Amino acid sequence: MTLAGTLEPCLQSLRNHRVSLVDKLEFHIDSLTDVLITKEIFTRDDLEEIQYEKGPRGKVRKVLDILEGKGEEAARIFISASSCLEESNIKAEDQSLKQTSEYQKVIAKHKAVLKRRSECMLYYNTRHGEKIPFSEHYVNLLIVKGHHSLEIKRHEVLTFGQQRISLQQKATEQRLIKPAQLFSSETGKKPAKKVLVTGVAGIGKTVLVQKILCDFSNHKEHQSFDFIIHMTFRDLNLVNKPVSLRELILRKNGHLAKHLDTITENDTKLLIILDGFDEFKHYRGCDVDIFLTDLDEEGEVVEVLSSLMLGELLPGASVLITSRPMAVGHIPIGSIDCFVVITGFSTVEIHDFFQRFFQDEELATKMFDIVAANELLLTLCYIPAFCHIVCSILKESNGLYPDTPRTMTDIYVQYLLALVKSHTNNRIESLNNVSGMKHQEHLQEILLKLGRLAYQKLMNQETLFYSNNDEIASCVIASTFLDKTSIQEPSCTEDVYSFTHLTIQEFFAALYCAMADVPLSETLGSGNEYSIACLPGNLDLFMRFLSGLLSERNQELLSRNIGFGKQKDKMQSFRLKLISDTQATCENGAYILTQLHCILEQQDVLLMQELRLQRLRINLSDVTLSTMDHNAVKHFLNEIHLTISEVDLTGTNISAESLRDLQPYLLRCEKLWLGENNLDLEAIKVVADILQESDILKELGLGWTDIGDEHLFVLTNAIKAKQILTELWMEGNRITFAGLSPLTVFTPSPLERVVAIWNNVTDDEGERLNSLCPKPCFTVSFTENSMWKDWASWVLQRCEVSSSEKLVTILFKVYDISVRSIESQWAKTFYISLTKLIRTRIEQCMEEDVRRKLEKFETILTS
Ligand SMILES: Nc1ncnc2c1ncn2[C@@H]1O[C@H](COP(=O)(O)OP(=O)(O)OP(=O)(O)O)[C@@H](O)[C@H]1O
């Protein structure tokens, strides 16, 4: 004991001063644990243990207990960190007394600035000068906390080889929250610091940000922060030389210049909002190796922002990032501690939106009824941006829908026509009139110029641009779709432009490709070829618009109203490409959602009849599915009556409700993959219903779905009723021997294979299970070579048909040192083939960031 005391003076000192340390540190426990995590003394598991303790004093005690097991060096670092903390607090207290009143004045000033900036709704067809008060027009948005597949990615339980799934790390249950709760602490938990808000195009991410700013500046919510700094990636794209975070903040917040040091020293009271990550030019390059840690340190803009997101820069500050889902994979996920998805409006909110938009109860109800009578239109209105466009069209046309829109493109086309019409005082009405003809040609020219601008900028991932095209900037119609902002550069003020909404830019880009006299092979591909399936993910909305614009009905509308010549060759070429790409994808099982949306946009039953399908595989994996996505899937499967050989819904954030919605189609499938979704008992009951009803469902995948024995019992009863299922995969769950043993009754017939590795089952228990059936059917660890050989060839085939971007996602899941260390032949062959494939892709890859990631994997696999 004495010996230990002299050999471990720091540990001993902690023991001696335990009582006084609890007194001193109880108010600094959060910052202290943060420091210890940053210095890698504490792990996330330690943090969780500390957070379970009630009250700050209990937490300090827990910290001291944990330190006992961490050794002398950890204790030394702790003592130095806590004395620094105390010193800085004394200094801060002294200073703060002096600064309090001035600091409060800056807060008030900043709130006044934010209030002015956020008090008007950013409606994007607002006539110049027309102001719509935000608070009167904000409609409640449905926001869900917890996104299972992202949570899992964060905890890295997806990587193969993880031997243990921490039971404490059960995925957070999904639940509705209010904007005010984004940063509020839940019982016993630390408030979230890094929040990621995702949601599809036009769902209301930017409006949510505005809501936060508005409530903060009106002293209503988020008052735990002293300052909120708002930046958009759109603006940040304009920075093309090394900068410091100080410069970035001051670009739009010059009034904070004098006090920025105090504000950032007090970073736990600071929230930084970064809106529109998907619009960031460098979004694919955020896995930087260089970090900045100081407010004044200069670096590339991507380095500054990545350092901020990862908590290297201003570690105490809270950060909220918004992004469309397609770019989420590029955000340094490890740093995020709260995932939020905006799901848009429900019928109640749509109704409310109509009331606020029309500001006349009777008229609003009449308009709402028109929309409610058309199910497709109503579905589109769940997305606020579309809801707004639908209302605008109804307003312009007095409720008379000229052509009932059936798809997203239809409403954008009609929106374009309505705005063009209203801005040109109906001058394009008459086709017979000569000046009308001239006017039409002029109009076509302007729209195509605008389209080309949208297209060029979209391909370069630019959403904000300096105007070097005065003709467009000064034209009234063009300016209807463009926003002008003046920004302060060090020596002058510059005008910058953006489309009024990103979806509008995507629409115009597609309009250009569809209507300009440039062949599709030139705009969409290189040489004579182009592919719908292989375009990068950020072009999927553009592709859907293009398909809709190349449909018969929209060509007809554009020709009738604006005089565009129909692009018959392009329509035919696109249609044939869509057919051949879809056939290939159904055959090889590559990701299919974009094609399904393109098919929905075409609204052409004949097209589906022309599909010659030998096999039907539907792969929708790894992207959260929205209501519109479900519509696209259902629309396709309603017309194609084949048996579905495989449906892959892995990592789609699927809920019980959406599973129920898809149930009739899932009854037609032979293999169903539902892994990496948080399946609650309700969802499992739907799966059980499918098992009980289906005559053909043979293979079911439920890996990493957070299921336990209680869920498995429900499934077992269903398997018993139908006795068709041959394979059940349940890796990475909470299942025990007790849950698995009732399945022995059905092994080996019909159930030939039950995979339950990374559950709560020991190898001995696995052997016992196998001894209960005539031949071994249970796999609880990596032993059975033949099975893993099959698995590996399935994964390899998936990799081969995936785009390089998607390949990176798959590689993140399947590479792992511990599997590579397995000496089995299958593992060796698997990794050799994978390495070969990666090499080929590196050679072909045009996208710098994807190539870099592939090269990293190649190095890992060959080292
Ligand atoms: N809560 C809301 N109340 C009223 N209108 C809303 C609301 N949310 C969104 N809108 C309408 O939808 C439009 C689009 O919203 P917003 O720009 O926030 O979408 P987004 O998710 O940021 O889209 P993108 O990913 O394309 O940038 C807004 O301009 C507004 O007209």
The ligand as an SDF file (V2000), in Angstrom:
LIG
                    3D

 31 33  0  0  0  0  0  0  0  0999 V2000
  -42.0630   24.9910  -41.6160 N   0  0  0  0  0  0  0  0  0  0  0  0
  -42.4130   25.5820  -42.7520 C   0  0  0  0  0  0  0  0  0  0  0  0
  -43.4630   26.4210  -42.7840 N   0  0  0  0  0  0  0  0  0  0  0  0
  -43.8170   27.0050  -43.9320 C   0  0  0  0  0  0  0  0  0  0  0  0
  -43.1870   26.8150  -45.0980 N   0  0  0  0  0  0  0  0  0  0  0  0
  -42.1470   25.9960  -45.1350 C   0  0  0  0  0  0  0  0  0  0  0  0
  -41.7010   25.3290  -43.9580 C   0  0  0  0  0  0  0  0  0  0  0  0
  -40.6480   24.5790  -44.2790 N   0  0  0  0  0  0  0  0  0  0  0  0
  -40.4220   24.7620  -45.5940 C   0  0  0  0  0  0  0  0  0  0  0  0
  -41.3310   25.6080  -46.1200 N   0  0  0  0  0  0  0  0  0  0  0  0
  -41.4210   26.0030  -47.5310 C   0  0  0  0  0  0  0  0  0  0  0  0
  -40.6210   25.1070  -48.2940 O   0  0  0  0  0  0  0  0  0  0  0  0
  -39.5640   25.8050  -48.9530 C   0  0  0  0  0  0  0  0  0  0  0  0
  -38.3080   24.9700  -48.9310 C   0  0  0  0  0  0  0  0  0  0  0  0
  -37.8170   24.8500  -47.6200 O   0  0  0  0  0  0  0  0  0  0  0  0
  -36.2510   24.8070  -47.3150 P   0  0  0  0  0  0  0  0  0  0  0  0
  -35.5190   25.7210  -48.2150 O   0  0  0  0  0  0  0  0  0  0  0  0
  -36.0870   24.9830  -45.8610 O   0  0  0  0  0  0  0  0  0  0  0  0
  -35.9130   23.3180  -47.7450 O   0  0  0  0  0  0  0  0  0  0  0  0
  -34.5310   22.5610  -47.6170 P   0  0  0  0  0  0  0  0  0  0  0  0
  -34.8080   21.3010  -46.8840 O   0  0  0  0  0  0  0  0  0  0  0  0
  -33.4930   23.4600  -47.0580 O   0  0  0  0  0  0  0  0  0  0  0  0
  -34.2590   22.2200  -49.1660 O   0  0  0  0  0  0  0  0  0  0  0  0
  -32.9020   21.9000  -49.9750 P   0  0  0  0  0  0  0  0  0  0  0  0
  -32.3310   20.6260  -49.4780 O   0  0  0  0  0  0  0  0  0  0  0  0
  -33.3540   21.7580  -51.3910 O   0  0  0  0  0  0  0  0  0  0  0  0
  -32.0010   23.0760  -49.7510 O   0  0  0  0  0  0  0  0  0  0  0  0
  -39.4500   27.1300  -48.2230 C   0  0  0  0  0  0  0  0  0  0  0  0
  -38.9740   28.1390  -49.0820 O   0  0  0  0  0  0  0  0  0  0  0  0
  -40.8750   27.3910  -47.7900 C   0  0  0  0  0  0  0  0  0  0  0  0
  -41.6180   27.8870  -48.8780 O   0  0  0  0  0  0  0  0  0  0  0  0
  1  2  1  0
  2  3  1  0
  2  7  2  0
  3  4  2  0
  4  5  1  0
  5  6  2  0
  6  7  1  0
  6 10  1  0
  7  8  1  0
  8  9  2  0
  9 10  1  0
 10 11  1  0
 11 12  1  0
 11 30  1  0
 12 13  1  0
 13 14  1  0
 13 28  1  0
 14 15  1  0
 15 16  1  0
 16 17  2  0
 16 18  1  0
 16 19  1  0
 19 20  1  0
 20 21  2  0
 20 22  1  0
 20 23  1  0
 23 24  1  0
 24 25  2  0
 24 26  1  0
 24 27  1  0
 28 29  1  0
 28 30  1  0
 30 31  1  0
M  END
$$$$
